[in-house]
Amino acid sequence: MARVFSGIQPSGVLTIGNYLGALRHFAIKQETEETVYCIVDLHALTLPKDPDALRLQIRTLAATYLAVGIDPLKSILFVQSHVPEHAELAWLLQCMSYMGEVSRMTQFKEKAEGKESVPVGLFTYPVLQAADILLYDTNIVPVGEDQKQHIELCRDIAMRFNQRFGNVFVIPEHQIPKLGAKIMSLEDPNKKMSKSNPNPASYISLMDEPSVVKKKIIRAVTDTGCEIKDDPEHKPGVANLLTINALCSNRTIAELEALFAGKGYGDLKKDTAEVVVATLSPIQDRVKDILETTELEEALTVGAERARVIASQTLTRVKKVMGLL
């Protein structure tokens, strides 16, 4: 079976965009592929974090993985810092990476913009991301469009390493979902929905109460005119709501266009709010239950042990060819 690797940062809140674009696919993949899911807490340290808040975010993200259907017996689920091979391989790969290629990463430019000083970790974290992926002989990395550039850097580093030292690394391929890969902001449908947006009205948190979800969707920015049509270029707000609705209700865009023909934006928003609440409520209840038991700690302990078996083998192989004792 192909091996799939994915990592999510425990920073801020998870949005419905994270769920529809990534998390909901993870449980499906574990049935047909070998899946490795990582809570990349070391990546979260690239910008200042409150330690207590970070600990809670790590536990909540791990609980969310379990709540959406990740089975720790079928998938390897673990916290990045519990497997020290990630940090060690990242250093070895940094020595094989070039300033020019890392400086071209657009996410670094966006996050560093306007800041007087920037941590080195923010600059080099795409190399740590490459280490995350390469440690597990990964074949497929499911990502959003915004992460495609980082996967290309990972591939470049791996191919350069292989060219110099032999076939040590598997060269991964990125995989972008056809629908839902990019859920847009509710306040500006031309921008991706982001948990880092300071305005909570711009996103739907996975843990938002039903009344909050409904209020946010009712107030979501739509477009001029009244036709409900999937036209991201001219009607980005409507297209975004149609995408969210389709993914939560398991209906096609065409079915929704037919359903709302002759109706107004208010009808679309009301229906979208209902299907979103119906999707999120069971997940929220499960997360709360998991956080009150020892299920989470047990799953993460087993996951780290399973991950280290693979990671240590890869790291040993790397150190040997590089001349380390």
Secondary structure per residue as TSV (DSSP state, phi and psi in degrees):
chain	resnum	aa	ss	phi	psi
A	1	M	-	360.0	148.9
A	2	A	-	-68.5	144.8
A	3	R	E	-99.0	129.7
A	4	V	E	-110.4	134.0
A	5	F	E	-124.5	138.8
A	6	S	E	-149.4	144.2
A	7	G	E	-133.1	142.3
A	8	I	E	-127.6	137.5
A	9	Q	-	-75.4	138.6
A	10	P	-	-88.1	60.5
A	11	S	S	-125.0	132.7
A	12	G	S	68.6	-156.5
A	13	V	-	-104.0	151.2
A	14	L	-	-79.9	139.0
A	15	T	B	-105.9	170.1
A	16	I	H	-64.3	-23.5
A	17	G	H	-65.1	-40.6
A	18	N	H	-62.5	-38.4
A	19	Y	I	-71.0	-51.5
A	20	L	I	-70.4	-33.4
A	21	G	I	-85.4	-20.9
A	22	A	I	-139.9	-65.9
A	23	L	I	-55.9	-40.4
A	24	R	H	-68.4	-23.2
A	25	H	H	-79.3	-23.9
A	26	F	H	-62.6	-44.1
A	27	A	H	-65.5	-32.7
A	28	I	H	-68.9	-43.1
A	29	K	H	-64.0	-31.9
A	30	Q	T	-66.8	-14.6
A	31	E	T	-80.8	-23.8
A	32	T	T	-124.2	-10.1
A	33	E	S	-135.5	164.6
A	34	E	E	-86.3	113.8
A	35	T	E	-112.5	135.3
A	36	V	E	-125.8	116.3
A	37	Y	E	-119.3	127.1
A	38	C	E	-123.7	134.2
A	39	I	E	-90.9	105.0
A	40	V	-	-86.6	76.4
A	41	D	H	-70.6	-27.0
A	42	L	H	-66.0	-34.6
A	43	H	H	-64.7	-31.7
A	44	A	H	-66.3	-18.9
A	45	L	T	-81.9	-1.9
A	46	T	T	-67.8	-17.6
A	47	L	S	-129.8	152.6
A	48	P	-	-54.9	137.6
A	49	K	-	-135.9	143.9
A	50	D	-	-74.4	123.5
A	51	P	H	-55.8	-43.7
A	52	D	H	-66.0	-41.2
A	53	A	H	-64.6	-39.3
A	54	L	H	-64.2	-43.9
A	55	R	H	-57.9	-43.3
A	56	L	H	-65.7	-40.1
A	57	Q	H	-66.0	-37.3
A	58	I	H	-63.0	-47.5
A	59	R	H	-65.0	-41.0
A	60	T	H	-66.5	-39.9
A	61	L	H	-65.3	-43.3
A	62	A	H	-61.9	-41.7
A	63	A	H	-64.2	-34.6
A	64	T	H	-66.5	-40.8
A	65	Y	H	-53.7	-48.1
A	66	L	H	-66.9	-38.0
A	67	A	H	-66.4	-31.6
A	68	V	T	-85.2	0.6
A	69	G	T	114.7	7.4
A	70	I	-	-70.3	125.5
A	71	D	-	-99.7	114.6
A	72	P	T	-64.3	-9.8
A	73	L	T	-89.3	-23.3
A	74	K	T	-96.5	-37.9
A	75	S	S	-110.2	155.4
A	76	I	E	-92.7	112.1
A	77	L	E	-117.4	122.0
A	78	F	E	-155.2	168.1
A	79	V	E	-97.7	132.3
A	80	Q	G	-53.2	-46.1
A	81	S	G	-69.7	-11.7
A	82	H	G	-79.8	-8.2
A	83	V	-	-123.2	91.1
A	84	P	T	-62.6	-15.2
A	85	E	H	-60.2	-25.1
A	86	H	H	-62.0	-50.1
A	87	A	H	-67.0	-37.3
A	88	E	H	-68.8	-44.6
A	89	L	H	-66.2	-33.7
A	90	A	H	-58.8	-41.6
A	91	W	H	-64.5	-43.4
A	92	L	H	-63.1	-37.4
A	93	L	H	-74.2	-30.8
A	94	Q	H	-59.6	-34.0
A	95	C	T	-73.9	-7.8
A	96	M	T	-111.9	6.7
A	97	S	-	-110.7	159.7
A	98	Y	-	-115.8	143.3
A	99	M	H	-54.8	-42.4
A	100	G	H	-61.1	-45.4
A	101	E	H	-71.1	-35.3
A	102	V	H	-72.5	-35.3
A	103	S	H	-69.7	-14.6
A	104	R	T	-83.6	-4.9
A	105	M	-	-67.5	120.9
A	106	T	H	-67.7	-31.2
A	107	Q	H	-64.9	-36.1
A	108	F	H	-63.0	-44.1
A	109	K	H	-60.9	-40.8
A	110	E	H	-67.9	-44.0
A	111	K	H	-74.7	-26.2
A	112	A	H	-88.7	-13.5
A	113	E	T	-60.4	129.7
A	114	G	T	82.7	-1.7
A	115	K	-	-95.2	136.9
A	116	E	S	-70.9	-38.4
A	117	S	-	-135.5	143.9
A	118	V	-	-129.1	129.6
A	119	P	-	-59.8	144.7
A	120	V	H	-59.7	-34.5
A	121	G	H	-60.5	-32.4
A	122	L	H	-66.8	-32.6
A	123	F	H	-74.9	-41.2
A	124	T	H	-95.4	-1.1
A	125	Y	H	-63.9	-23.7
A	126	P	H	-62.8	-25.7
A	127	V	H	-75.2	-38.1
A	128	L	H	-62.3	-38.4
A	129	Q	H	-62.5	-38.7
A	130	A	H	-62.7	-41.4
A	131	A	H	-62.3	-41.7
A	132	D	H	-53.4	-45.8
A	133	I	H	-74.4	-46.3
A	134	L	H	-73.0	-23.9
A	135	L	T	-59.1	-27.5
A	136	Y	T	-110.0	20.9
A	137	D	T	47.8	48.2
A	138	T	-	-71.0	135.9
A	139	N	S	-96.1	-39.5
A	140	I	E	-131.5	135.1
A	141	V	E	-122.9	104.7
A	142	P	E	-74.1	122.6
A	143	V	-	-141.6	162.9
A	144	G	-	-80.6	168.7
A	145	E	G	-57.2	-33.7
A	146	D	G	-70.6	-15.6
A	147	Q	G	-101.5	-2.1
A	148	K	H	-58.5	-39.3
A	149	Q	H	-62.0	-36.9
A	150	H	H	-68.7	-36.0
A	151	I	H	-67.1	-36.7
A	152	E	H	-65.0	-37.9
A	153	L	H	-64.6	-43.1
A	154	C	H	-56.7	-45.2
A	155	R	H	-63.4	-42.5
A	156	D	H	-61.7	-44.3
A	157	I	H	-64.0	-44.0
A	158	A	H	-64.4	-42.5
A	159	M	H	-68.3	-36.3
A	160	R	H	-64.7	-42.7
A	161	F	H	-62.6	-46.5
A	162	N	H	-63.4	-37.3
A	163	Q	H	-65.3	-33.5
A	164	R	H	-85.7	-37.9
A	165	F	H	-116.5	-2.1
A	166	G	-	105.2	-179.9
A	167	N	S	-79.3	79.6
A	168	V	-	-91.7	-42.2
A	169	F	S	-106.7	143.7
A	170	V	-	-76.6	135.9
A	171	I	-	-88.9	115.1
A	172	P	-	-79.7	158.9
A	173	E	E	-116.8	143.0
A	174	H	E	-86.2	155.7
A	175	Q	E	-138.2	119.4
A	176	I	-	-109.7	121.7
A	177	P	-	-57.2	143.3
A	178	K	S	-70.9	-35.8
A	179	L	S	-125.6	129.0
A	180	G	S	92.0	5.6
A	181	A	S	-66.7	-22.8
A	182	K	S	-142.5	91.5
A	183	I	-	-81.9	134.0
A	184	M	B	-96.0	163.4
A	185	S	-	-63.7	144.6
A	186	L	S	-75.8	-22.8
A	187	E	S	-96.3	-22.7
A	188	D	-	-144.7	90.3
A	189	P	T	-68.4	3.4
A	190	N	T	-92.8	-4.2
A	191	K	S	-118.9	149.8
A	192	K	B	-66.7	141.2
A	193	M	-	-63.4	128.2
A	194	S	-	-136.0	136.4
A	195	K	T	-70.7	-14.7
A	196	S	T	-88.0	-5.1
A	197	N	-	-66.2	127.5
A	198	P	S	-67.7	-15.1
A	199	N	-	-96.6	106.8
A	200	P	G	-63.7	-16.5
A	201	A	G	-71.9	-12.2
A	202	S	G	-83.2	-15.9
A	203	Y	S	-138.2	160.8
A	204	I	-	-106.4	116.1
A	205	S	B	-75.4	147.2
A	206	L	T	-62.4	-21.0
A	207	M	T	-106.2	11.5
A	208	D	-	-64.8	138.0
A	209	E	-	-65.8	153.5
A	210	P	H	-52.0	-41.4
A	211	S	H	-64.5	-35.2
A	212	V	H	-70.3	-42.5
A	213	V	H	-58.2	-48.0
A	214	K	H	-62.0	-42.7
A	215	K	H	-63.3	-42.6
A	216	K	H	-65.0	-41.8
A	217	I	H	-71.8	-39.5
A	218	I	H	-61.1	-34.4
A	219	R	T	-90.9	1.0
A	220	A	-	-60.3	141.8
A	221	V	-	-68.5	130.2
A	222	T	-	-112.4	-132.9
A	223	D	-	-146.5	173.3
A	224	T	S	-70.5	161.4
A	225	G	S	84.1	-172.9
A	226	C	S	-136.2	-5.3
A	227	E	-	-73.1	132.7
A	228	I	-	-94.0	102.8
A	229	K	-	-144.5	142.3
A	230	D	-	-81.0	91.7
A	231	D	-	-138.6	81.2
A	232	P	T	-56.2	-28.9
A	233	E	T	-75.0	-45.0
A	234	H	T	-102.2	-21.0
A	235	K	-	-133.4	61.5
A	236	P	H	-62.2	-34.4
A	237	G	H	-67.6	-45.2
A	238	V	H	-66.2	-43.5
A	239	A	H	-60.1	-38.4
A	240	N	H	-65.8	-44.2
A	241	L	H	-65.1	-37.3
A	242	L	H	-63.9	-40.2
A	243	T	H	-64.5	-47.0
A	244	I	H	-60.4	-45.3
A	245	N	H	-62.5	-46.8
A	246	A	H	-60.1	-42.6
A	247	L	H	-71.4	-32.3
A	248	C	H	-82.2	-28.2
A	249	S	H	-103.2	-4.5
A	250	N	T	59.3	32.0
A	251	R	-	-107.6	156.5
A	252	T	-	-83.3	161.3
A	253	I	H	-58.8	-42.5
A	254	A	H	-60.7	-40.2
A	255	E	H	-64.0	-39.5
A	256	L	H	-69.8	-39.3
A	257	E	H	-60.2	-40.8
A	258	A	H	-68.6	-40.7
A	259	L	H	-62.1	-39.2
A	260	F	T	-100.0	12.1
A	261	A	T	-61.0	127.6
A	262	G	T	81.3	-1.6
A	263	K	-	-102.4	173.6
A	264	G	-	-103.0	176.0
A	265	Y	H	-62.0	-31.2
A	266	G	H	-61.4	-37.6
A	267	D	H	-66.0	-42.7
A	268	L	H	-62.7	-43.5
A	269	K	H	-66.2	-42.6
A	270	K	H	-61.9	-46.0
A	271	D	H	-65.9	-40.7
A	272	T	H	-63.3	-42.1
A	273	A	H	-60.5	-41.3
A	274	E	H	-65.0	-43.7
A	275	V	H	-73.4	-29.8
A	276	V	H	-68.4	-45.4
A	277	V	H	-61.3	-41.7
A	278	A	H	-65.2	-29.8
A	279	T	H	-76.6	-42.5
A	280	L	H	-82.3	-31.9
A	281	S	H	-56.0	-47.6
A	282	P	H	-63.6	-34.5
A	283	I	H	-66.1	-45.2
A	284	Q	H	-60.6	-43.3
A	285	D	H	-63.5	-41.4
A	286	R	H	-67.5	-40.7
A	287	V	H	-59.2	-46.3
A	288	K	H	-61.4	-40.6
A	289	D	H	-65.0	-44.2
A	290	I	H	-62.6	-41.1
A	291	L	H	-66.8	-16.0
A	292	E	T	-97.1	2.4
A	293	T	S	-123.1	-178.6
A	294	T	S	-92.1	3.5
A	295	E	H	-55.9	-40.6
A	296	L	H	-64.8	-51.8
A	297	E	H	-61.2	-39.6
A	298	E	H	-64.1	-42.5
A	299	A	H	-64.9	-41.9
A	300	L	H	-71.1	-34.0
A	301	T	H	-64.5	-48.1
A	302	V	H	-62.6	-40.8
A	303	G	H	-62.3	-43.0
A	304	A	H	-64.9	-39.2
A	305	E	H	-64.0	-43.2
A	306	R	H	-67.2	-39.4
A	307	A	H	-65.6	-39.9
A	308	R	H	-66.4	-29.9
A	309	V	H	-59.3	-45.7
A	310	I	H	-75.0	-46.5
A	311	A	H	-62.9	-40.0
A	312	S	H	-66.4	-35.2
A	313	Q	H	-65.8	-43.0
A	314	T	H	-65.0	-44.9
A	315	L	H	-64.8	-39.6
A	316	T	H	-60.1	-41.8
A	317	R	H	-62.8	-42.8
A	318	V	H	-65.4	-48.4
A	319	K	H	-63.3	-36.0
A	320	K	H	-63.5	-48.0
A	321	V	H	-71.5	-24.1
A	322	M	H	-83.0	-6.1
A	323	G	T	94.7	11.4
A	324	L	-	-84.2	143.8
A	325	L	-	-77.7	360.0
